[in-house]
Amino acid sequence: MASALVYLFLYLPLLVVILYSFSATKVNAWPIKGYTLDWYRELMVDRDILESIQLSVLIGLTAASIAVVLDLARVMAANQS
C-alpha cells in the first residue's frame, strides 16, 4: 500500500503535466476546455527548442559514455586484485 502511494506521489504530477500539454487554451484551467496538438506543432518549428533538445541529448550521451568507460575501468581494476 505504501509503495502505491509513493508511485502515485511521483507519477501523478507527471501525468497532469502531460494532460495539460494537450490543452487548447494558453492558461491552465480545470476542466480542460479542449484538446489540441498545436503546442507540439509549435515545438517542431521552434529552432531554439530543437537546438536545446539536441544539446541535452548530446550532453546525456556524453555523460553516459564517460560513466560506462569509468565504470568499466573500475570493474577491471577490481577484478585484477
Secondary structure, DSSP 8 states (H G I E B T S, - for coil): -HHHHHHHHHHHHHHHHHHHTTBSSSS--SS---B-SHHHHHHHH-HHHHHHHHHHHHHHHHHHHHHHHHHHHHHHHHHH-
